[in-house]
Amino acid sequence: MSAHDDLKALIRTIPDFPKPGIQFRDITTLLLDPRGFAQTIERMAAATRGKVDLVAGIEARGFLFAAALAVPLNAGVLLIRKDGKLPGATIAEDYALEYGQDRIAIHEDALVPGARVLLVDDLIATGGTARAAVRLIRKAGGIVSQAQFLVDLPDLGGADALRREEIAVDALVSFPGH
């Protein structure tokens, strides 16, 4: 029995979504549970190593965790958006998708060089977006050495890819498969 089985039980699995063979891990059921969501944030805060200046959330579900986690950590929130969504001058990073490319961005002035950043998202699968977010934060001069996720899909290798980039990775729950 895992220390976070109570949270895992709040995440439903929807088979064959968005395509046959995929087991979609739906966190909306956890978000609907006030105690479960509060426990998620408390446990993520407890897992944070040292002081952080900013909690970076990846669009869109990562925003929920980043904003809630920033409060107990007394940190600001850095929004990592899909390209074209921010109104000011931005810097961006491309990353590969299964079929094609995508791009994420932050405002040029979103962080000061040397800012300590905790990267947060709801789920880590292949790690493509998270690795691009790390590159983007580092390009802006931020120091990112840790990342937290509610769910890890370890069979897809994303957490291990981040660890190879010297990122300490924590996830509260994991599920086999994809």
Number of C-alpha atoms within 10 A of each C-alpha: 5 9 9 15 12 13 21 20 13 18 19 15 15 12 13 11 12 10 9 8 11 14 18 16 19 13 20 12 14 19 16 11 13 10 12 19 19 15 15 22 21 14 16 19 17 11 15 17 11 7 12 19 21 26 29 29 26 25 16 14 15 21 22 16 24 27 21 18 28 21 14 12 17 13 20 18 21 24 22 25 20 17 16 13 12 14 7 11 10 16 17 22 20 17 15 12 12 7 6 7 9 15 17 22 24 26 18 13 12 17 19 12 14 13 17 22 26 30 26 30 24 21 24 26 18 22 19 18 23 24 19 20 28 25 18 20 28 16 14 21 15 22 18 24 18 22 24 26 22 23 22 26 21 17 15 16 14 22 27 17 17 22 14 10 12 12 20 18 21 18 22 20 20 18 14 10 12 15
